[in-house]
């Protein structure tokens, strides 16, 4: 699978990362290298092998349904760039 | 051309847990902004999600209730998208391996039964809320809702009309409350539906391009939105246009749907298994434990009512249409009322009053015990059915128990045969013409005479006795 510079731009946009044309070109080289590696691995016959979703063969531990957290809003909002009436402020969201 | 509408639903039900799905924050509604948002919920670096056991129980309960496969192993995935009320930049959801697999729900549409296939149901976290107009040029973010546990229930595109879609949504709404996994509060957003609508020429087996109506939080709006959207799509196609896949919003003020954003770009969620969470394992023992505490399901209860109480399918279905009505009916019967009579009253007078006042059965001013007390007096002939309705109205108005109302208003049925004979003698004397008609063979005249006798007794004479005495006196 080959990647184009515009693919890189699109992926960067989805992740809200700003990349210049030069950076996009450099990233394209690196990503293409990774894709090349994956292509090589595709040659391995994986019939009958269950896809792995985690590197360890253990299962999820569950937590009892109890409220253990208390209000730490003041501490969290002390490091926020902008707050008002308890809300975090962000540039206007346009729908 | 004849068109057919094809509808599928995705419903987000908020699970009735105390804490969030991946953190120990409270999910109580209506708290001050961001006071129920912990380090995990606001996605500070270095935090780890830990799954809430109760949320898993809820998912198993739902799976059992719709006869679905419950996955022995399911996987949490990251759904990546950028939005300010999603602090991690991804939502933890399930993708390839959801906790609940294929199931079904049978609904009543008019007098038809229809089975809707459920594709899957998966656990996920809710996002926060954006508050617009907080400050000029800014949006406010409240993360109290971020991390609230949801079960998203997805159907196959099996519905063919707005009525079917609404019937399914209502049935699902009752079911999740019945099994106690969701409070069903639509105003607070505990039960929200996204509806996928497409149209195709009737007879075609190819699906048309769909548009998704987001966040419908009332059944009435759902009906209106689907009807409008269907008309719009048909008109667009008939005018030679094409349908673009899109997300649309319904505007209750105009009754119209409007495209929100083109889906092509936003739809690239780049799902992948969340490395912060291990696979969720559900054993047969886990399922057996949940089964043991499951309430009797509405379908099973309906069948039992038909079998044990000889109720009609219609009555049994009505009595199990919500947990509240079923509990009420069961309580009336437990107080010794005859089941068929109890069914008639709960489905009749009680339902009519509640309907009139647009209230839920939990708001009924007449308790099951009080209703049973009234039915006892019908059964033992103290009052007739007709008088019972009068007593019921008084009970509804808060005038006390049946016995005290009957006593106070002197409504006790007259069963003294001497008194009844006296009334009938008077009636016969005063209505010689009717008597003649009856003797001439008009059966109708007999009913008129019964009516006169009942009227003369102010409705208190025992109707069966009146009939009997009257026939005897007329020599019929």
Interface residues (C-beta under 8 A of the other chain):
Chain A: X14 X15 X16 X53 X54 X56 X58 X59 X60 X61 X62 X63 X64 X65 X66 X67 X68 X69 X71 X72 X73 X76 X77 X82 X84 X85 X86 X87 X88 X89 X90 X91 X92 X93 X95
Chain B: X17 X18 X19 X23 X24 X25 X26 X32 X33 X34 X35 X36 X37 X38 X39 X42 X44 X50 X51 X52 X53 X54 X55 X56 X73 X75 X80 X81 X82 X83 X84 X89 X97 X130 X131 X132 X134 X135 X137 X138 X139 X140 X141 X142 X143 X260 X261 X265 X268 X270 X273 X275 X277 X278 X279 X280 X281
